[in-house]
Amino acid sequence: MVAPIKIDKHLVGPGHPCMVIAEAGVNHNGNIDLAYKLVDAAVAAGADAVKFQTFKADGIISARAQKAKYQQKTTSADESQLEMVRKLELTYDQFRSLFEHCKKKGILFLSTPFEEGSADFLDDLGMVAFKVPSGEITNLPFLKHLAQKGKPLIVSTGMSTLGEVESAVLEIQVAGNPDLALLHCVSNYPANPADANLRAMQTLQAAFEVPVGFSDHMIGSEVALAAVALGASIVEKHFTLDRHLPGPDQQFSLEPGELKQLVDGIHTVESALGSGRKEPVASEADTSAAARKSLVARCEIKAGSRLTEDMISIKRPGTGLPPSMLPYLVGRSIRVTVQADELLTLEMFQ
């Protein structure tokens, strides 16, 4: 059994509503006003949380670091990774104002720290849980630092083997054993649905007995909805105000209307999963009456007659005796005269 974890007011795990994290990331392009608008769009879409990224660029990126291929396609070819990321950085004071804006709007604020200083700041700010990006899953000292804070961790597992995930989980457990959820993801931007391997979520849940989910980097929402159908307890999805804005992550992000469609779609999928018991639902009763068949008189049957099989037809509606009762009625005496095409009832027999 997988026990749920609590993130703010949300119980996260099997049998509980899927937590939808709207990933604003760095799609604010370093503009705090744009960041506010992203929060408002996440609220309007019905997301449970909005998530940013908190970092000091010079502390996490070497001046010699190259951009990923997708970043080379979506940003200026003349700048380094460090130069690109510097432009996407918000100050701690700006994050304080974002945190307050989220409280005012009634949405959970989350942000991914990329180094210990930012993690400490977010902890002091009062953030209720930490999101760990896939790139840090082998950074065991950082995982230890986060785990020791005793707050829930949501750990993305892109680019990792099951063994690497195991090492990360053990480090977290030894360091403080906080509530933990694991997100399967494919760290390519955009990722190919053929690489999604959604069943890996079930592998993670079976191996570590923690809630699992999906951090979706695909274009569109179909794969995220499929993840919910397969049991994702958390779905994280990048979104933007406009895919035509500059920035490394804009082009594979959902726009506000699409984010709302995703949230609504997740609720629809969840409601469709049901209890697993095979039984008719109340809304089928009318169709059952119209579409199923009953035992009816093929001809007039006089009172006192002994019923034979050639006196019976099987016809709609399904509101009479079911065809399965035919063997039990043949040979019994009819108590009253029955008209042709009349549904047979038990009260007609001796």
Secondary structure, 3 states (H helix, E strand, C coil): CCCCEEECCEEECCCCCCEEEEEEECCCCCCHHHHHHHHHHHHHHCCCEEEEEECCHHHHCCCCCCCCHHHHHHCCCCCCHHHHHHCCCCCHHHHHHHHHHHHHHCCEEEEEECCHHHHHHHHHHCCCCEEECHHHCCCHHHHHHHHCCCCCEEEECCCCCHHHHHHHHHHHHHHCCCCEEEEEECCCCCECHHHCCCHHHHHHHHHHCCCEEEEECECCCHHHHHHHHCCCCEEEEEECCCCCCCCCCHHHCECHHHHHHHHHHHHHHHHHHCCCCCCCCHHHHHHHHHHCCEEEECCCECCCCECCHHHEEEECCCCCCCHHHHHHHCCCEECCCECCCCECCHHHEC
